[in-house]
Amino acid sequence: MPEEEQQPPEQQPVAPERVEIDTGSGFGKLGRPLARSPFVIGFLGGLGALTAYYGVAAIRGALNILILVFIALFLAVGLNPAVVRLQRWKVPRGLAVAIVVLGVFLFFCGGLVALVPPIVGQADAFFDRLPAYLDDLNRNTTLRELDTRYHVIERMKTAVTPGSLTLAAGGLLGGIGLVFGTIFNILTVVILTIYFLAAFDRIKRGAYRLVPASRRERVQALGDEVLTKVGAYITGALLIALIAGVTTAAFLLIIGVPYAIALAAIVALFDLVPQIGAMLGAVSVSIVGFAVSVPIGITCVVFFILYQQLENWLIYPRVMSRTVRVTDLAAIVAALLGAALLGVVGALIAIPAVAAIQLIVREVVIPRQETR
């Protein structure tokens, strides 16, 4: 008989060799992972659910502070190109940060210098003429007839009760609290922005180190491009505000509204706030126009209605499409959706977010789809 062919013995599965990883941090090597038993899996799953629940609760509790941190980081990204430009001129980074921060501070101080004296002068003039205004009201026959018929003055006297005074005092305290809260938020954003600017390169390098080494170079290139677009967006916003201020100043000088430069500075400052800023600036200037005369006030209202349409549908999309390279339709839709979702902050970050998404889709998603 021919010898039976010997079958090779079945090979037993060999357990994968445990590879110990040395982190290089001086704290030893990584240990073996935990056993994947049903108990451990269930325990880790429940622990993950609890962590997610309390993590969301913590984020809700700290949402205001996180928004301030995000705004400061956004401003730091926008101001960093100016710091980099100074560094190219052989200026040390610390000194470059100080120069940029000082320049922004002087800019806002110049705005306050242009705004405060007219406001104070008008307030003084109003209080000086207040007795004359009251005498005119007392001599007004229409007001006397209304008081005789409806007892307006008597009702105003009875309305001033201790309860109403307490309510007014509470409202005053609430207003004071709001003012101090706003000052605290502004100082927090300013201090965080300075810290982020000073440590910008270090923070960026630390964030890139979290990416696997095989993909780090590409992620770094995409991340740098996104940061560039954010800086370009802030540059575009400043350009739009400058256009609004110059146009308003020219219009007010032509129709003869007093303090035209100060009012134009208010419009430019408010125009930096997305969505609602332009309306606030228009209302402020229109009130001053009505104080001068009714025709001038109506002219101001018509001018700002026309200019806002021009800015919203022509200037804003064109400037943003050139600086951030976002299409006109995408810029308009992004601003509207951002304002609807997150208010002012959402409108502020909407266009840079769309620019980043377009970049990732163009450089990552589409090439992967083409290779399949």
C-alpha positions as a Python dict, from the first residue, in 0.01 Angstrom:
ca = {
    (1, 'M'): (0, 0, 0),
    (2, 'P'): (122, 338, -69),
    (3, 'E'): (206, 525, 237),
    (4, 'E'): (-67, 757, 344),
    (5, 'E'): (17, 1113, 302),
    (6, 'Q'): (68, 1264, 638),
    (7, 'Q'): (-150, 1563, 696),
    (8, 'P'): (22, 1849, 866),
    (9, 'P'): (-109, 1906, 1214),
    (10, 'E'): (-359, 2185, 1252),
    (11, 'Q'): (-186, 2496, 1359),
    (12, 'Q'): (-315, 2647, 1675),
    (13, 'P'): (-399, 3017, 1653),
    (14, 'V'): (-116, 3215, 1795),
    (15, 'A'): (-209, 3499, 2020),
    (16, 'P'): (-81, 3830, 1891),
    (17, 'E'): (229, 3939, 2062),
    (18, 'R'): (183, 4221, 2307),
    (19, 'V'): (377, 4516, 2183),
    (20, 'E'): (494, 4742, 2458),
    (21, 'I'): (509, 5106, 2366),
    (22, 'D'): (756, 5340, 2522),
    (23, 'T'): (607, 5688, 2543),
    (24, 'G'): (945, 5848, 2594),
    (25, 'S'): (808, 6067, 2870),
    (26, 'G'): (1008, 5908, 3151),
    (27, 'F'): (702, 5746, 3315),
    (28, 'G'): (759, 5391, 3187),
    (29, 'K'): (592, 5182, 2917),
    (30, 'L'): (223, 5144, 2845),
    (31, 'G'): (68, 4843, 3016),
    (32, 'R'): (-151, 4572, 2867),
    (33, 'P'): (-511, 4665, 2785),
    (34, 'L'): (-792, 4545, 3009),
    (35, 'A'): (-955, 4209, 2936),
    (36, 'R'): (-1252, 4241, 2701),
    (37, 'S'): (-1503, 4058, 2918),
    (38, 'P'): (-1877, 4138, 2904),
    (39, 'F'): (-1856, 4288, 3252),
    (40, 'V'): (-1573, 4522, 3159),
    (41, 'I'): (-1746, 4621, 2834),
    (42, 'G'): (-2074, 4695, 3014),
    (43, 'F'): (-1897, 4883, 3291),
    (44, 'L'): (-1701, 5095, 3047),
    (45, 'G'): (-2018, 5159, 2843),
    (46, 'G'): (-2208, 5281, 3150),
    (47, 'L'): (-1912, 5490, 3256),
    (48, 'G'): (-1897, 5644, 2909),
    (49, 'A'): (-2269, 5728, 2921),
    (50, 'L'): (-2233, 5895, 3261),
    (51, 'T'): (-1928, 6084, 3141),
    (52, 'A'): (-2117, 6207, 2835),
    (53, 'Y'): (-2416, 6316, 3046),
    (54, 'Y'): (-2212, 6508, 3302),
    (55, 'G'): (-1989, 6644, 3027),
    (56, 'V'): (-2290, 6799, 2851),
    (57, 'A'): (-2413, 6939, 3184),
    (58, 'A'): (-2070, 7089, 3251),
    (59, 'I'): (-2060, 7246, 2906),
    (60, 'R'): (-2403, 7400, 2962),
    (61, 'G'): (-2292, 7543, 3294),
    (62, 'A'): (-1975, 7689, 3148),
    (63, 'L'): (-2126, 7794, 2815),
    (64, 'N'): (-2084, 8168, 2875),
    (65, 'I'): (-1716, 8130, 2961),
    (66, 'L'): (-1662, 7897, 2665),
    (67, 'I'): (-1816, 8157, 2434),
    (68, 'L'): (-1578, 8421, 2571),
    (69, 'V'): (-1284, 8185, 2519),
    (70, 'F'): (-1399, 8113, 2165),
    (71, 'I'): (-1435, 8484, 2084),
    (72, 'A'): (-1087, 8553, 2223),
    (73, 'L'): (-940, 8269, 2019),
    (74, 'F'): (-1122, 8395, 1710),
    (75, 'L'): (-981, 8746, 1760),
    (76, 'A'): (-633, 8605, 1821),
    (77, 'V'): (-651, 8414, 1493),
    (78, 'G'): (-759, 8734, 1318),
    (79, 'L'): (-484, 8948, 1470),
    (80, 'N'): (-208, 8689, 1429),
    (81, 'P'): (-135, 8784, 1063),
    (82, 'A'): (-41, 9135, 1179),
    (83, 'V'): (193, 8983, 1438),
    (84, 'V'): (347, 8756, 1175),
    (85, 'R'): (397, 9055, 945),
    (86, 'L'): (587, 9237, 1218),
    (87, 'Q'): (796, 8926, 1284),
    (88, 'R'): (898, 8925, 918),
    (89, 'W'): (1039, 9272, 985),
    (90, 'K'): (1269, 9120, 1251),
    (91, 'V'): (1048, 9227, 1542),
    (92, 'P'): (1043, 8978, 1835),
    (93, 'R'): (707, 8807, 1881),
    (94, 'G'): (649, 8949, 2230),
    (95, 'L'): (711, 9302, 2107),
    (96, 'A'): (500, 9238, 1795),
    (97, 'V'): (206, 9125, 2010),
    (98, 'A'): (244, 9436, 2227),
    (99, 'I'): (247, 9663, 1921),
    (100, 'V'): (-67, 9502, 1772),
    (101, 'V'): (-257, 9512, 2101),
    (102, 'L'): (-151, 9874, 2158),
    (103, 'G'): (-263, 9965, 1806),
    (104, 'V'): (-609, 9814, 1861),
    (105, 'F'): (-633, 9989, 2198),
    (106, 'L'): (-541, 10326, 2048),
    (107, 'F'): (-796, 10271, 1770),
    (108, 'F'): (-1079, 10225, 2018),
    (109, 'C'): (-953, 10512, 2232),
    (110, 'G'): (-960, 10735, 1925),
    (111, 'G'): (-1319, 10631, 1865),
    (112, 'L'): (-1411, 10717, 2222),
    (113, 'V'): (-1239, 11055, 2194),
    (114, 'A'): (-1442, 11124, 1880),
    (115, 'L'): (-1770, 11014, 2040),
    (116, 'V'): (-1766, 11119, 2406),
    (117, 'P'): (-1722, 11500, 2376),
    (118, 'P'): (-2023, 11546, 2142),
    (119, 'I'): (-2240, 11325, 2363),
    (120, 'V'): (-2137, 11510, 2680),
    (121, 'G'): (-2187, 11849, 2513),
    (122, 'Q'): (-2535, 11757, 2390),
    (123, 'A'): (-2629, 11621, 2734),
    (124, 'D'): (-2514, 11942, 2904),
    (125, 'A'): (-2709, 12153, 2655),
    (126, 'F'): (-3020, 11942, 2711),
    (127, 'F'): (-3008, 11975, 3090),
    (128, 'D'): (-2940, 12348, 3063),
    (129, 'R'): (-3252, 12393, 2852),
    (130, 'L'): (-3465, 12149, 3052),
    (131, 'P'): (-3638, 12425, 3261),
    (132, 'A'): (-3729, 12607, 2940),
    (133, 'Y'): (-3868, 12285, 2794),
    (134, 'L'): (-4085, 12235, 3105),
    (135, 'D'): (-4213, 12594, 3084),
    (136, 'D'): (-4303, 12538, 2720),
    (137, 'L'): (-4495, 12226, 2818),
    (138, 'N'): (-4684, 12414, 3089),
    (139, 'R'): (-4782, 12687, 2842),
    (140, 'N'): (-4896, 12438, 2581),
    (141, 'T'): (-5277, 12462, 2544),
    (142, 'T'): (-5309, 12108, 2410),
    (143, 'L'): (-5137, 11958, 2713),
    (144, 'R'): (-5352, 12169, 2945),
    (145, 'E'): (-5666, 12042, 2774),
    (146, 'L'): (-5546, 11683, 2801),
    (147, 'D'): (-5471, 11731, 3168),
    (148, 'T'): (-5816, 11882, 3229),
    (149, 'R'): (-5990, 11601, 3044),
    (150, 'Y'): (-5784, 11298, 3148),
    (151, 'H'): (-5604, 11421, 3465),
    (152, 'V'): (-5267, 11314, 3327),
    (153, 'I'): (-5056, 11493, 3588),
    (154, 'E'): (-5265, 11354, 3874),
    (155, 'R'): (-5231, 11001, 3742),
    (156, 'M'): (-4856, 11043, 3707),
    (157, 'K'): (-4838, 11154, 4072),
    (158, 'T'): (-5039, 10855, 4193),
    (159, 'A'): (-4827, 10622, 3979),
    (160, 'V'): (-4518, 10718, 4179),
    (161, 'T'): (-4579, 10483, 4472),
    (162, 'P'): (-4327, 10310, 4702),
    (163, 'G'): (-4381, 9991, 4502),
    (164, 'S'): (-4299, 10162, 4175),
    (165, 'L'): (-3995, 10323, 4332),
    (166, 'T'): (-3879, 9981, 4454),
    (167, 'L'): (-3930, 9838, 4107),
    (168, 'A'): (-3736, 10126, 3954),
    (169, 'A'): (-3456, 10075, 4206),
    (170, 'G'): (-3445, 9705, 4116),
    (171, 'G'): (-3426, 9793, 3749),
    (172, 'L'): (-3145, 10038, 3821),
    (173, 'L'): (-2949, 9773, 4012),
    (174, 'G'): (-3008, 9528, 3729),
    (175, 'G'): (-2876, 9783, 3482),
    (176, 'I'): (-2567, 9842, 3696),
    (177, 'G'): (-2511, 9467, 3716),
    (178, 'L'): (-2543, 9441, 3338),
    (179, 'V'): (-2287, 9718, 3290),
    (180, 'F'): (-2035, 9558, 3524),
    (181, 'G'): (-2099, 9216, 3368),
    (182, 'T'): (-2033, 9358, 3023),
    (183, 'I'): (-1712, 9524, 3143),
    (184, 'F'): (-1600, 9193, 3297),
    (185, 'N'): (-1671, 9006, 2973),
    (186, 'I'): (-1480, 9263, 2768),
    (187, 'L'): (-1178, 9251, 2999),
    (188, 'T'): (-1186, 8870, 2996),
    (189, 'V'): (-1187, 8862, 2616),
    (190, 'V'): (-904, 9117, 2597),
    (191, 'I'): (-682, 8929, 2845),
    (192, 'L'): (-748, 8592, 2680),
    (193, 'T'): (-680, 8738, 2337),
    (194, 'I'): (-340, 8865, 2453),
    (195, 'Y'): (-252, 8526, 2601),
    (196, 'F'): (-363, 8343, 2287),
    (197, 'L'): (-161, 8579, 2069),
    (198, 'A'): (151, 8537, 2282),
    (199, 'A'): (128, 8155, 2279),
    (200, 'F'): (-29, 8115, 1935),
    (201, 'D'): (252, 7915, 1774),
    (202, 'R'): (290, 7691, 2077),
    (203, 'I'): (-84, 7619, 2090),
    (204, 'K'): (-91, 7543, 1718),
    (205, 'R'): (205, 7304, 1740),
    (206, 'G'): (47, 7127, 2037),
    (207, 'A'): (-279, 7083, 1848),
    (208, 'Y'): (-102, 6940, 1543),
    (209, 'R'): (87, 6689, 1760),
    (210, 'L'): (-245, 6528, 1849),
    (211, 'V'): (-276, 6418, 1484),
    (212, 'P'): (-108, 6088, 1379),
    (213, 'A'): (238, 6145, 1231),
    (214, 'S'): (140, 5987, 896),
    (215, 'R'): (-126, 6256, 838),
    (216, 'R'): (25, 6545, 1031),
    (217, 'E'): (179, 6725, 736),
    (218, 'R'): (-147, 6733, 538),
    (219, 'V'): (-355, 6831, 842),
    (220, 'Q'): (-109, 7108, 919),
    (221, 'A'): (-135, 7244, 565),
    (222, 'L'): (-517, 7239, 579),
    (223, 'G'): (-521, 7389, 929),
    (224, 'D'): (-291, 7674, 830),
    (225, 'E'): (-515, 7749, 532),
    (226, 'V'): (-824, 7759, 758),
    (227, 'L'): (-648, 7997, 997),
    (228, 'T'): (-553, 8215, 701),
    (229, 'K'): (-917, 8231, 594),
    (230, 'V'): (-1027, 8336, 943),
    (231, 'G'): (-774, 8619, 938),
    (232, 'A'): (-893, 8719, 591),
    (233, 'Y'): (-1252, 8724, 717),
    (234, 'I'): (-1167, 8969, 995),
    (235, 'T'): (-981, 9184, 742),
    (236, 'G'): (-1290, 9180, 521),
    (237, 'A'): (-1517, 9275, 813),
    (238, 'L'): (-1293, 9572, 894),
    (239, 'L'): (-1301, 9678, 527),
    (240, 'I'): (-1682, 9662, 519),
    (241, 'A'): (-1704, 9867, 840),
    (242, 'L'): (-1464, 10124, 691),
    (243, 'I'): (-1679, 10153, 377),
    (244, 'A'): (-1991, 10202, 591),
    (245, 'G'): (-1822, 10470, 802),
    (246, 'V'): (-1682, 10666, 508),
    (247, 'T'): (-2013, 10652, 317),
    (248, 'T'): (-2210, 10764, 622),
    (249, 'A'): (-1968, 11050, 693),
    (250, 'A'): (-1996, 11178, 336),
    (251, 'F'): (-2377, 11159, 347),
    (252, 'L'): (-2407, 11337, 682),
    (253, 'L'): (-2168, 11611, 576),
    (254, 'I'): (-2371, 11669, 259),
    (255, 'I'): (-2708, 11704, 438),
    (256, 'G'): (-2556, 11909, 723),
    (257, 'V'): (-2603, 11681, 1026),
    (258, 'P'): (-2382, 11793, 1319),
    (259, 'Y'): (-2105, 11567, 1449),
    (260, 'A'): (-2095, 11377, 1121),
    (261, 'I'): (-1753, 11220, 1187),
    (262, 'A'): (-1853, 11096, 1534),
    (263, 'L'): (-2179, 10950, 1403),
    (264, 'A'): (-1992, 10781, 1116),
    (265, 'A'): (-1754, 10628, 1370),
    (266, 'I'): (-2056, 10489, 1557),
    (267, 'V'): (-2191, 10336, 1235),
    (268, 'A'): (-1852, 10180, 1153),
    (269, 'L'): (-1817, 10039, 1505),
    (270, 'F'): (-2169, 9894, 1507),
    (271, 'D'): (-2119, 9754, 1157),
    (272, 'L'): (-1857, 9515, 1296),
    (273, 'V'): (-2140, 9335, 1481),
    (274, 'P'): (-2309, 9095, 1236),
    (275, 'Q'): (-2680, 9120, 1156),
    (276, 'I'): (-2794, 9370, 1423),
    (277, 'G'): (-2500, 9612, 1427),
    (278, 'A'): (-2591, 9792, 1107),
    (279, 'M'): (-2948, 9843, 1229),
    (280, 'L'): (-2827, 9987, 1562),
    (281, 'G'): (-2601, 10233, 1382),
    (282, 'A'): (-2881, 10337, 1147),
    (283, 'V'): (-3124, 10393, 1435),
    (284, 'S'): (-2870, 10603, 1627),
    (285, 'V'): (-2798, 10832, 1333),
    (286, 'S'): (-3166, 10859, 1238),
    (287, 'I'): (-3256, 10973, 1590),
    (288, 'V'): (-2999, 11252, 1565),
    (289, 'G'): (-3138, 11340, 1221),
    (290, 'F'): (-3492, 11373, 1360),
    (291, 'A'): (-3353, 11589, 1640),
    (292, 'V'): (-3224, 11829, 1374),
    (293, 'S'): (-3542, 11829, 1167),
    (294, 'V'): (-3808, 11589, 1049),
    (295, 'P'): (-3708, 11603, 676),
    (296, 'I'): (-3345, 11527, 764),
    (297, 'G'): (-3455, 11237, 984),
    (298, 'I'): (-3666, 11092, 703),
    (299, 'T'): (-3373, 11137, 464),
    (300, 'C'): (-3147, 10945, 704),
    (301, 'V'): (-3396, 10659, 728),
    (302, 'V'): (-3423, 10633, 349),
    (303, 'F'): (-3045, 10647, 309),
    (304, 'F'): (-2980, 10366, 556),
    (305, 'I'): (-3254, 10146, 410),
    (306, 'L'): (-3096, 10179, 65),
    (307, 'Y'): (-2741, 10141, 193),
    (308, 'Q'): (-2824, 9831, 397),
    (309, 'Q'): (-2970, 9664, 90),
    (310, 'L'): (-2656, 9756, -102),
    (311, 'E'): (-2428, 9626, 174),
    (312, 'N'): (-2619, 9303, 239),
    (313, 'W'): (-2657, 9198, -122),
    (314, 'L'): (-2353, 9349, -296),
    (315, 'I'): (-2072, 9480, -75),
    (316, 'Y'): (-2071, 9208, 193),
    (317, 'P'): (-2084, 8908, -45),
    (318, 'R'): (-1831, 9060, -286),
    (319, 'V'): (-1576, 9148, -16),
    (320, 'M'): (-1612, 8812, 157),
    (321, 'S'): (-1588, 8622, -170),
    (322, 'R'): (-1259, 8797, -246),
    (323, 'T'): (-1100, 8773, 101),
    (324, 'V'): (-1236, 8439, 225),
    (325, 'R'): (-1309, 8302, -125),
    (326, 'V'): (-1666, 8201, -45),
    (327, 'T'): (-1939, 8227, -307),
    (328, 'D'): (-2197, 8506, -273),
    (329, 'L'): (-2485, 8265, -209),
    (330, 'A'): (-2285, 8068, 47),
    (331, 'A'): (-2190, 8388, 232),
    (332, 'I'): (-2551, 8506, 258),
    (333, 'V'): (-2690, 8165, 359),
    (334, 'A'): (-2409, 8109, 611),
    (335, 'A'): (-2466, 8446, 780),
    (336, 'L'): (-2841, 8384, 807),
    (337, 'L'): (-2803, 8028, 941),
    (338, 'G'): (-2527, 8127, 1183),
    (339, 'A'): (-2738, 8409, 1327),
    (340, 'A'): (-3040, 8177, 1360),
    (341, 'L'): (-2841, 7906, 1540),
    (342, 'L'): (-2601, 8097, 1767),
    (343, 'G'): (-2699, 8463, 1739),
    (344, 'V'): (-2418, 8716, 1707),
    (345, 'V'): (-2145, 8457, 1768),
    (346, 'G'): (-2294, 8230, 1502),
    (347, 'A'): (-2306, 8511, 1247),
    (348, 'L'): (-1947, 8599, 1339),
    (349, 'I'): (-1808, 8251, 1268),
    (350, 'A'): (-2046, 8143, 992),
    (351, 'I'): (-1844, 8252, 690),
    (352, 'P'): (-1503, 8124, 814),
    (353, 'A'): (-1675, 7795, 902),
    (354, 'V'): (-1817, 7767, 549),
    (355, 'A'): (-1474, 7848, 405),
    (356, 'A'): (-1319, 7572, 616),
    (357, 'I'): (-1589, 7323, 515),
    (358, 'Q'): (-1543, 7407, 147),
    (359, 'L'): (-1167, 7358, 180),
    (360, 'I'): (-1207, 7018, 349),
    (361, 'V'): (-1464, 6903, 94),
    (362, 'R'): (-1244, 7014, -196),
    (363, 'E'): (-918, 6868, -62),
    (364, 'V'): (-1036, 6559, 130),
    (365, 'V'): (-1387, 6443, 43),
    (366, 'I'): (-1384, 6489, -335),
    (367, 'P'): (-1039, 6325, -390),
    (368, 'R'): (-1154, 6022, -190),
    (369, 'Q'): (-1470, 5997, -397),
    (370, 'E'): (-1265, 6015, -719),
    (371, 'T'): (-1040, 5724, -615),
    (372, 'R'): (-1330, 5484, -548),
}
